[in-house]
């Protein structure tokens, strides 16, 4: 297991009572911590030899952009509704707290492209599952999923069983 946990701050009862929020701002604020996370994600993603990185709004953009630059790959943005200016397709999904939908530009990827999807954290896996479904609507293949944190006490593995998922650190209890 990665040494990264010491850079993550756990914030109880955010954004509502009973939710423990795993805060990556403390990781980003520490150059050694941010670099270590990127090093580990880069190693995994490069082994998958993707054609592009797909990053999820908004914290996924932070990691996805840095990794795309390191790996000399393009990055595709998955955004909240109404943010992308050209033609889009969308997918609904449920969060640990609430529901939402996401969009992608229809010309961002094409049939036969291989991508790795990047985000900061998997909770229920709803956002990542919706992203994978959205990307697959364009005929694109998901060759991997890379996140910094996964919440092991939530059943995201069943939802993402079709995909190879790389997580740097896991939390086993919601109060950890
Ligand atoms: P989910 O769709 O349930 O897997 O939720 C994943 C998304 O919600 C990620 O993009 C996270 O940024 C955010 N998120 C959900 N739960 C938490 C949490 N406990 N701590 C930090 N971020 C969270």
py3Dmol code that shows the C-alpha trace and the ligand (Angstrom):
import py3Dmol

protein = """\
ATOM      1  CA  UNK A   1       0.000   0.000   0.000  1.00  0.00           C
ATOM      2  CA  UNK A   2       1.233   3.435  -0.932  1.00  0.00           C
ATOM      3  CA  UNK A   3       2.678   5.887   1.599  1.00  0.00           C
ATOM      4  CA  UNK A   4       0.163   8.497   0.425  1.00  0.00           C
ATOM      5  CA  UNK A   5      -2.329   8.256   3.283  1.00  0.00           C
ATOM      6  CA  UNK A   6      -0.384  10.678   5.431  1.00  0.00           C
ATOM      7  CA  UNK A   7      -1.097  13.438   2.896  1.00  0.00           C
ATOM      8  CA  UNK A   8      -4.891  12.954   2.910  1.00  0.00           C
ATOM      9  CA  UNK A   9      -7.074  14.832   5.425  1.00  0.00           C
ATOM     10  CA  UNK A  10     -10.282  13.139   6.646  1.00  0.00           C
ATOM     11  CA  UNK A  11     -13.075  15.629   7.359  1.00  0.00           C
ATOM     12  CA  UNK A  12     -15.989  14.137   9.335  1.00  0.00           C
ATOM     13  CA  UNK A  13     -19.571  15.204   8.584  1.00  0.00           C
ATOM     14  CA  UNK A  14     -18.825  16.945   5.267  1.00  0.00           C
ATOM     15  CA  UNK A  15     -20.777  17.776   3.112  1.00  0.00           C
ATOM     16  CA  UNK A  16     -23.476  16.421   5.439  1.00  0.00           C
ATOM     17  CA  UNK A  17     -23.680  14.531   8.760  1.00  0.00           C
ATOM     18  CA  UNK A  18     -22.451  10.939   8.551  1.00  0.00           C
ATOM     19  CA  UNK A  19     -20.215  11.445   5.495  1.00  0.00           C
ATOM     20  CA  UNK A  20     -16.448  11.416   5.996  1.00  0.00           C
ATOM     21  CA  UNK A  21     -14.857  13.485   3.236  1.00  0.00           C
ATOM     22  CA  UNK A  22     -11.351  12.508   2.090  1.00  0.00           C
ATOM     23  CA  UNK A  23      -9.699  15.814   1.280  1.00  0.00           C
ATOM     24  CA  UNK A  24      -6.960  15.820  -1.373  1.00  0.00           C
ATOM     25  CA  UNK A  25      -6.159  19.536  -0.997  1.00  0.00           C
ATOM     26  CA  UNK A  26      -3.569  18.608   1.649  1.00  0.00           C
ATOM     27  CA  UNK A  27      -1.977  16.187  -0.830  1.00  0.00           C
ATOM     28  CA  UNK A  28      -1.925  18.852  -3.565  1.00  0.00           C
ATOM     29  CA  UNK A  29      -0.363  21.376  -1.167  1.00  0.00           C
ATOM     30  CA  UNK A  30       2.597  19.067  -0.566  1.00  0.00           C
ATOM     31  CA  UNK A  31       4.960  18.752  -3.559  1.00  0.00           C
ATOM     32  CA  UNK A  32       6.320  15.365  -2.424  1.00  0.00           C
ATOM     33  CA  UNK A  33       2.805  14.014  -1.871  1.00  0.00           C
ATOM     34  CA  UNK A  34       1.430  15.251  -5.204  1.00  0.00           C
ATOM     35  CA  UNK A  35       4.497  13.955  -7.055  1.00  0.00           C
ATOM     36  CA  UNK A  36       4.229  10.541  -5.388  1.00  0.00           C
ATOM     37  CA  UNK A  37       0.568  10.238  -6.407  1.00  0.00           C
ATOM     38  CA  UNK A  38       1.407  11.226  -9.988  1.00  0.00           C
ATOM     39  CA  UNK A  39       4.388   8.847 -10.108  1.00  0.00           C
ATOM     40  CA  UNK A  40       2.218   5.888  -9.096  1.00  0.00           C
ATOM     41  CA  UNK A  41      -0.638   6.803 -11.448  1.00  0.00           C
ATOM     42  CA  UNK A  42       1.816   7.402 -14.298  1.00  0.00           C
ATOM     43  CA  UNK A  43       3.372   3.963 -13.848  1.00  0.00           C
ATOM     44  CA  UNK A  44      -0.030   2.260 -14.046  1.00  0.00           C
ATOM     45  CA  UNK A  45      -1.335   4.339 -16.964  1.00  0.00           C
ATOM     46  CA  UNK A  46       1.810   3.969 -19.064  1.00  0.00           C
ATOM     47  CA  UNK A  47       1.572   0.167 -18.684  1.00  0.00           C
ATOM     48  CA  UNK A  48      -1.918   0.317 -20.268  1.00  0.00           C
ATOM     49  CA  UNK A  49      -0.651   2.186 -23.357  1.00  0.00           C
ATOM     50  CA  UNK A  50      -3.808   4.326 -23.839  1.00  0.00           C
ATOM     51  CA  UNK A  51      -4.429   6.757 -26.708  1.00  0.00           C
ATOM     52  CA  UNK A  52      -5.836   9.382 -24.319  1.00  0.00           C
ATOM     53  CA  UNK A  53      -6.735  10.120 -20.703  1.00  0.00           C
ATOM     54  CA  UNK A  54     -10.371  10.725 -19.731  1.00  0.00           C
ATOM     55  CA  UNK A  55     -10.688  12.924 -16.633  1.00  0.00           C
ATOM     56  CA  UNK A  56     -13.811  13.539 -14.539  1.00  0.00           C
ATOM     57  CA  UNK A  57     -14.892  17.029 -13.352  1.00  0.00           C
ATOM     58  CA  UNK A  58     -13.560  18.502 -11.235  1.00  0.00           C
ATOM     59  CA  UNK A  59     -10.875  16.925  -9.050  1.00  0.00           C
ATOM     60  CA  UNK A  60     -10.115  14.354 -11.746  1.00  0.00           C
ATOM     61  CA  UNK A  61      -8.934  17.243 -13.954  1.00  0.00           C
ATOM     62  CA  UNK A  62      -6.090  18.052 -11.537  1.00  0.00           C
ATOM     63  CA  UNK A  63      -4.583  14.579 -11.811  1.00  0.00           C
ATOM     64  CA  UNK A  64      -5.618  13.950 -15.416  1.00  0.00           C
ATOM     65  CA  UNK A  65      -4.025  17.133 -16.767  1.00  0.00           C
ATOM     66  CA  UNK A  66      -0.698  16.562 -14.999  1.00  0.00           C
ATOM     67  CA  UNK A  67      -0.630  12.923 -16.140  1.00  0.00           C
ATOM     68  CA  UNK A  68      -1.550  13.769 -19.741  1.00  0.00           C
ATOM     69  CA  UNK A  69       1.391  16.180 -19.824  1.00  0.00           C
ATOM     70  CA  UNK A  70       3.786  13.631 -18.285  1.00  0.00           C
ATOM     71  CA  UNK A  71       2.694  10.895 -20.717  1.00  0.00           C
ATOM     72  CA  UNK A  72       2.419  13.101 -23.811  1.00  0.00           C
ATOM     73  CA  UNK A  73      -1.255  12.145 -24.179  1.00  0.00           C
ATOM     74  CA  UNK A  74      -4.350  14.228 -24.883  1.00  0.00           C
ATOM     75  CA  UNK A  75      -6.998  14.624 -22.163  1.00  0.00           C
ATOM     76  CA  UNK A  76     -10.766  14.387 -22.617  1.00  0.00           C
ATOM     77  CA  UNK A  77     -12.980  16.200 -20.104  1.00  0.00           C
ATOM     78  CA  UNK A  78     -16.136  14.660 -18.610  1.00  0.00           C
ATOM     79  CA  UNK A  79     -18.256  17.605 -17.451  1.00  0.00           C
ATOM     80  CA  UNK A  80     -21.397  18.530 -15.578  1.00  0.00           C
ATOM     81  CA  UNK A  81     -24.409  19.365 -17.826  1.00  0.00           C
ATOM     82  CA  UNK A  82     -24.334  22.563 -19.878  1.00  0.00           C
ATOM     83  CA  UNK A  83     -20.595  23.201 -19.654  1.00  0.00           C
ATOM     84  CA  UNK A  84     -19.372  21.736 -22.957  1.00  0.00           C
ATOM     85  CA  UNK A  85     -19.973  24.091 -25.906  1.00  0.00           C
ATOM     86  CA  UNK A  86     -20.211  21.670 -28.852  1.00  0.00           C
ATOM     87  CA  UNK A  87     -22.405  18.589 -29.509  1.00  0.00           C
ATOM     88  CA  UNK A  88     -22.589  16.250 -26.490  1.00  0.00           C
ATOM     89  CA  UNK A  89     -24.060  12.981 -25.241  1.00  0.00           C
ATOM     90  CA  UNK A  90     -24.952  12.491 -21.581  1.00  0.00           C
ATOM     91  CA  UNK A  91     -25.390   9.851 -18.889  1.00  0.00           C
ATOM     92  CA  UNK A  92     -27.208   9.988 -15.533  1.00  0.00           C
ATOM     93  CA  UNK A  93     -25.562   8.670 -12.371  1.00  0.00           C
ATOM     94  CA  UNK A  94     -25.966   8.583  -8.591  1.00  0.00           C
ATOM     95  CA  UNK A  95     -23.454   9.909  -6.060  1.00  0.00           C
ATOM     96  CA  UNK A  96     -22.775   8.903  -2.463  1.00  0.00           C
ATOM     97  CA  UNK A  97     -24.741  12.089  -1.746  1.00  0.00           C
ATOM     98  CA  UNK A  98     -27.321  12.916  -4.461  1.00  0.00           C
ATOM     99  CA  UNK A  99     -27.752  12.394  -8.215  1.00  0.00           C
ATOM    100  CA  UNK A 100     -26.352  14.136 -11.273  1.00  0.00           C
ATOM    101  CA  UNK A 101     -25.479  13.631 -14.925  1.00  0.00           C
ATOM    102  CA  UNK A 102     -22.339  14.027 -17.021  1.00  0.00           C
ATOM    103  CA  UNK A 103     -21.531  14.900 -20.609  1.00  0.00           C
ATOM    104  CA  UNK A 104     -18.811  14.364 -23.202  1.00  0.00           C
ATOM    105  CA  UNK A 105     -18.244  15.973 -26.593  1.00  0.00           C
ATOM    106  CA  UNK A 106     -19.323  13.516 -29.300  1.00  0.00           C
ATOM    107  CA  UNK A 107     -16.118  14.159 -31.252  1.00  0.00           C
ATOM    108  CA  UNK A 108     -13.762  13.831 -28.239  1.00  0.00           C
ATOM    109  CA  UNK A 109     -13.104  10.124 -28.869  1.00  0.00           C
ATOM    110  CA  UNK A 110     -13.716   7.681 -31.684  1.00  0.00           C
ATOM    111  CA  UNK A 111     -14.329   3.978 -32.243  1.00  0.00           C
ATOM    112  CA  UNK A 112     -11.241   1.949 -31.435  1.00  0.00           C
ATOM    113  CA  UNK A 113      -9.575   4.536 -29.190  1.00  0.00           C
ATOM    114  CA  UNK A 114      -8.210   3.126 -25.919  1.00  0.00           C
ATOM    115  CA  UNK A 115      -8.439   5.277 -22.781  1.00  0.00           C
ATOM    116  CA  UNK A 116      -7.680   5.266 -19.070  1.00  0.00           C
ATOM    117  CA  UNK A 117     -10.246   7.076 -16.901  1.00  0.00           C
ATOM    118  CA  UNK A 118      -8.842   9.208 -14.050  1.00  0.00           C
ATOM    119  CA  UNK A 119     -10.527  10.605 -10.928  1.00  0.00           C
ATOM    120  CA  UNK A 120      -9.523  11.452  -7.361  1.00  0.00           C
ATOM    121  CA  UNK A 121     -11.767   8.993  -5.505  1.00  0.00           C
ATOM    122  CA  UNK A 122     -14.189   6.059  -5.914  1.00  0.00           C
ATOM    123  CA  UNK A 123     -17.045   6.027  -3.401  1.00  0.00           C
ATOM    124  CA  UNK A 124     -20.092   4.155  -4.744  1.00  0.00           C
ATOM    125  CA  UNK A 125     -18.500   3.905  -8.195  1.00  0.00           C
ATOM    126  CA  UNK A 126     -21.544   5.571  -9.762  1.00  0.00           C
ATOM    127  CA  UNK A 127     -19.609   8.420 -11.356  1.00  0.00           C
ATOM    128  CA  UNK A 128     -16.953   6.145 -12.810  1.00  0.00           C
ATOM    129  CA  UNK A 129     -19.489   3.620 -14.067  1.00  0.00           C
ATOM    130  CA  UNK A 130     -21.468   6.399 -15.778  1.00  0.00           C
ATOM    131  CA  UNK A 131     -18.240   7.752 -17.285  1.00  0.00           C
ATOM    132  CA  UNK A 132     -17.261   4.340 -18.625  1.00  0.00           C
ATOM    133  CA  UNK A 133     -20.739   3.858 -20.119  1.00  0.00           C
ATOM    134  CA  UNK A 134     -20.626   7.326 -21.681  1.00  0.00           C
ATOM    135  CA  UNK A 135     -17.188   6.738 -23.216  1.00  0.00           C
ATOM    136  CA  UNK A 136     -18.242   3.316 -24.514  1.00  0.00           C
ATOM    137  CA  UNK A 137     -21.199   4.916 -26.334  1.00  0.00           C
ATOM    138  CA  UNK A 138     -18.545   6.477 -28.595  1.00  0.00           C
ATOM    139  CA  UNK A 139     -17.065   3.038 -29.367  1.00  0.00           C
ATOM    140  CA  UNK A 140     -14.030   3.701 -27.185  1.00  0.00           C
ATOM    141  CA  UNK A 141     -12.359   0.962 -25.123  1.00  0.00           C
ATOM    142  CA  UNK A 142     -11.638   1.481 -21.398  1.00  0.00           C
ATOM    143  CA  UNK A 143      -8.234  -0.146 -20.826  1.00  0.00           C
ATOM    144  CA  UNK A 144      -8.010   0.994 -17.198  1.00  0.00           C
ATOM    145  CA  UNK A 145      -9.268   3.211 -14.393  1.00  0.00           C
ATOM    146  CA  UNK A 146      -6.879   5.081 -12.089  1.00  0.00           C
ATOM    147  CA  UNK A 147      -7.838   6.815  -8.828  1.00  0.00           C
ATOM    148  CA  UNK A 148      -5.938   8.061  -5.806  1.00  0.00           C
ATOM    149  CA  UNK A 149      -8.425   6.857  -3.159  1.00  0.00           C
ATOM    150  CA  UNK A 150     -11.027   4.117  -2.944  1.00  0.00           C
ATOM    151  CA  UNK A 151     -13.617   3.614  -0.202  1.00  0.00           C
ATOM    152  CA  UNK A 152     -13.435  -0.125   0.351  1.00  0.00           C
ATOM    153  CA  UNK A 153     -16.518  -0.209   2.582  1.00  0.00           C
ATOM    154  CA  UNK A 154     -18.765   0.776  -0.355  1.00  0.00           C
ATOM    155  CA  UNK A 155     -19.716  -1.814  -3.028  1.00  0.00           C
ATOM    156  CA  UNK A 156     -18.051  -0.133  -6.007  1.00  0.00           C
ATOM    157  CA  UNK A 157     -16.178  -3.298  -7.083  1.00  0.00           C
ATOM    158  CA  UNK A 158     -19.404  -5.002  -8.282  1.00  0.00           C
ATOM    159  CA  UNK A 159     -20.325  -1.916 -10.288  1.00  0.00           C
ATOM    160  CA  UNK A 160     -16.900  -1.717 -11.935  1.00  0.00           C
ATOM    161  CA  UNK A 161     -16.250  -5.460 -12.289  1.00  0.00           C
ATOM    162  CA  UNK A 162     -15.835  -5.119 -16.080  1.00  0.00           C
ATOM    163  CA  UNK A 163     -12.837  -2.819 -15.668  1.00  0.00           C
ATOM    164  CA  UNK A 164      -9.246  -2.952 -14.452  1.00  0.00           C
ATOM    165  CA  UNK A 165      -9.194  -0.477 -11.545  1.00  0.00           C
ATOM    166  CA  UNK A 166      -5.978   0.846  -9.987  1.00  0.00           C
ATOM    167  CA  UNK A 167      -6.332   2.537  -6.553  1.00  0.00           C
ATOM    168  CA  UNK A 168      -3.348   3.998  -4.713  1.00  0.00           C
ATOM    169  CA  UNK A 169      -4.878   4.000  -1.211  1.00  0.00           C
ATOM    170  CA  UNK A 170      -7.960   2.388   0.343  1.00  0.00           C
ATOM    171  CA  UNK A 171     -10.079   3.307   3.349  1.00  0.00           C
ATOM    172  CA  UNK A 172     -11.860   0.429   5.045  1.00  0.00           C
ATOM    173  CA  UNK A 173     -14.074   2.352   7.484  1.00  0.00           C
ATOM    174  CA  UNK A 174     -16.051   5.542   6.938  1.00  0.00           C
ATOM    175  CA  UNK A 175     -14.548   7.158  10.052  1.00  0.00           C
ATOM    176  CA  UNK A 176     -10.890   6.278   9.318  1.00  0.00           C
TER     177      UNK A 176
END
"""
ligand_1 = """\
23
LIG
P -19.134 7.980 -6.471
O -19.848 8.247 -7.738
O -20.062 7.670 -5.335
O -18.048 6.949 -6.629
O -18.461 9.356 -6.045
C -17.244 9.715 -6.563
C -17.091 11.204 -6.704
O -17.626 11.961 -5.613
C -15.608 11.500 -6.771
O -15.416 12.318 -7.908
C -15.287 12.229 -5.493
O -14.623 13.418 -5.813
C -16.611 12.537 -4.800
N -16.763 11.914 -3.466
C -17.728 11.033 -3.112
N -17.630 10.663 -1.830
C -16.547 11.301 -1.344
C -15.887 11.317 -0.066
N -16.339 10.590 0.963
N -14.771 12.080 0.065
C -14.309 12.815 -0.984
N -14.883 12.843 -2.207
C -15.995 12.116 -2.394
"""
view = py3Dmol.view(width=600, height=400)
view.addModel(protein, "pdb")
view.setStyle({"model": 0}, {"cartoon": {"style": "trace"}})
view.addModel(ligand_1, "xyz")
view.setStyle({"model": 1}, {"stick": {}})
view.zoomTo()
view.show()
